């Protein structure tokens, strides 16, 4: 059985990834999110709010059980939040804690537990962190989101170097999926220009039909994950790198 653990599997790219996996035989998906929206005999729902650090710590053991029949195990850290769009210095301090908990701290804990739980296996093991192009450039109004995704990229690079030094064969990647037609984009388009100077441009992406469909992106991602890792492949990638 090929096991997938996907956070944020209730909607958007996370749901599309789960549904794409489940189209393949001999697969099972554990979706980690607050609400279950997928009904399938090979889908298991683990209710969890990734902004609740105590709940995350207390439930991690449920997410990474032993899989004696595993042919491969893949963790996809997909869940993320933009949070309130606004400039640094004009936010509540709690905003930064919320965004970093969901986008960086929870994925770090999932990575740490995955690596510990499955270190003794010899089957293919992969961690895919869903990042953002905003991790590589300054986007006004997105300070916490951009910084949290940049931190996730850095953690991915470091963890991959460590696994290479250990000779574990574990693959860790951080992938920017591009601009998708999701509820996150609806939130972004609703921002005031005074808080986000690119608001009109993102609204134009939607009106002009330039947003990628989550299921199209998910299909490319799962097809790429199903292939052996390319030698010397970069850890931090963009969608055009894997097509």
N, C-alpha and C positions, 0 to 999 in steps of 0.2 A: 504494500500500500504506500502511496505517495501522500504524505501528510503536509498540509498547509495551515499555518496559523496566521490569520489576517486581522489586524486591528481596524476599527472603523468600517466594518463589513456591512453596515446597515444601509448605506446609500453611497452615491457617487462612485468614485474609482474603486473603493473598497468592495462595494457590492458587485461591481462589474468584474473585478478580479476573482471574487469567490464564485460567481456564476460561470465564468470562463473555465476555471479549474474543474468545476463539477460537471462540465460537458465531457471531460475526459474520463475514461474508465479507470478503475483502480486508484481513485483519489478520494481524500477526505479533507474537509475544511472545518476548522474551529474558528468561528467568528467571534472576535472580542469587541463588544460594543454595548451600548446601553439597551438598545431595542433590537429584537429579532425581526427581520423582514424577509428572510429566506426560509422556505420550506423545502427540504430535500432530505432523502434518507441518509445521505453521506455528509450532511451539514449539522454541526453541533454549535449551539449558541452558548457563549459564556458572558453573562451580563456583567458589565464593569464600566465604571466612569473613570476614565484615565486622568481626570483632574483631581480625583480623590486618592491621594498618595497612600493613605492608610489602607484603603480598600485594595489598591493595586498590590501592596506588599502582602496583604493577607490572602490574596487569591492567586498569586503567581503559580503556586504549586498545581492549581487546577488547569493551567494553560499549557504546562510542559510535562505531561505524563510520560512514562516509559512507553516506547513503541517498539516492541520486540519484533514486529513484522515489517518494520519500516524499510522501504526501498530508497526513500529520500525524505528529508524533513526540511521545510522552508518556512521561515518567519518573514512576514511582510509587515513592517511597521508603517502603516498607511494613515492612521488617524492623525488629524492635525486641526488646529484652529488658527485663524488670523487674529481673533480677538477684536477689541474695539479699535477702529482705525483712527489714529490721531497722533500728534507729534509728541516726541519725548519732551517731558516738562509740562505736558498738558494732560497727563494720564494719572489715574489712580495707581498707586504702587502695586495693588493687588493684581492689576492687569498683567504685569510682567510675570508674577508667580504663576498665574493661570496658564498663560501661553507657554512658558518654559516647561511647566509640569507636563502638559499634554504633548508638546512637540519634541522635547529633549529628555526630560527626566524619566518619563514612563518608557519611551523607547530604549533608553540606556539600561533601565532595569530589565526590560524584556530581553535585550541582547545579552546582558550579563547572565541571566538565568538560563537562556537557551544554550549559551556556550558551556555553562557548567553542567546542565542536565544531559547534554548530548556529546560531551567531550570524548566519551569512551566508544562511540559508534564509529564504524568505518564507511557507512553509506554516505552519499552526497548530502551535505548540509549547507544551506544557504540562508543568509540574512539579507533582505532587501529593505532598505530604508527609503521611503518616498520623500524626496527633498523638494527643492523649488529653485527656479532661476533667481528668485529674490535673495537666495543665500550668497549669490556672487555679485550682486550689485545693490546700490543704495536705492531704496524705494521709500519716499517720504510717506509717513503715516503707518508704515509697516515695521517699525523698529523692532518690536519684540518678535514678530514672525520671522523677519529676515535673519535676525541674530540667532534665533532658536534653530533655524534650518542650517545656518552656517556651522553652528556647534554640532549638529547631527552629522554633517559632512566630515568635520574634523574627527569626531568620534569613530566614524566608519573607517577613515584612513588609518587611524591609530590601531583599532581593533584588527583590521586586516593585516597590518604589519606584525602585530603580536601573534596572530594565527600562523602567518608565514614562518615566523621564527620558531614557533612550536612545531611546525610541520604537520598541522592538523588536517590540511586539505579543505578547511571550511572557507567558503566564498562569502565575502561581505561587500555589498555595493550600496551606493546612495544615488538614487536616480531622480532627476527632475523630469516629470512627465509632460511638461508644457502647460498651456492654458486650456483647461477643460471646462465643459459646460456642466457645472455643478452648482449646488446651493452656495458654496463658498464664493463663486463668481457673482451670484446674485447679491450677496452681502457686500462684495467689493464695489459693484456697480452703484450701490445705493449710497456710497460715501459722499460726503460734501467735498467739493473741490478744495475748500480751505483746509481740509484735513488730508487730502490725497490729490496731488496735482495731476495725476494720470487718470482720474476718474472718467473723463470724457473718452479717452482713448480705449479704456477697457469696455465702456458702454458700446463703442463702435465695433469692437471685436464681436460682441454679441449680435448687434443689429446687422452686421455684414456676414454673419454666419462663419466667422473665423475661429470659433471655439471647437476644439476637438471633442468628439463623442467619447465618453468614458469606456464604452464597450470596445470601440476600435483600439483605443490605447491599451486596454487590458489584454486584448487578444495578442498584441505585439509583445507585451511584457511577459505573458505566460509562455509564449512560444520561445522567447529569448531565454527565460529561466529553465526551460526544458532541455536546452542545449548545454553541452559541456562548456565550462568557462574558457574563454579565449586567453591564451598566454599573453602576459604583459598588458592585459586589459586594465584601464584606469579604474580606480575605486569609485570616484565621483563621475557620473555620466549624465548625458542628456538623451532624450528619446531618439534623436537623429543618429546617435552612436550605436544603437542596438537594432535599428531597422535593417 
